[in-house]
């Protein structure tokens, strides 16, 4: 999954929450991205931190809720991207880190 955050503190808070609650096996935080977007009819730009969240499809709804409950944006970016292939051992490791629910 992809999720942008307005600052390092928010990004770290959400990343730690997702991993501690076993909704994600790992969350990478990529600082210093510049986002250019349209909001309420205006072209805006902002420095953000991007979360790369490693999880499974069956955890999407719980991930979405956890992010929405802890994110300051009115409409946070929450984008799920399918994994079509991956190193089997890495994918198994992700599975081993996640809650069974």
ABEGO torsion letter per residue (X at the ends): XBBBBABAAAAAAAAAAAAAAGABABBBBBBGBBBBBBBGGBBBBBBBBBBBBBBBAAAAAAAAAAAAAABABABBBBBBBBBABBBAAAAAAAAAABBAX
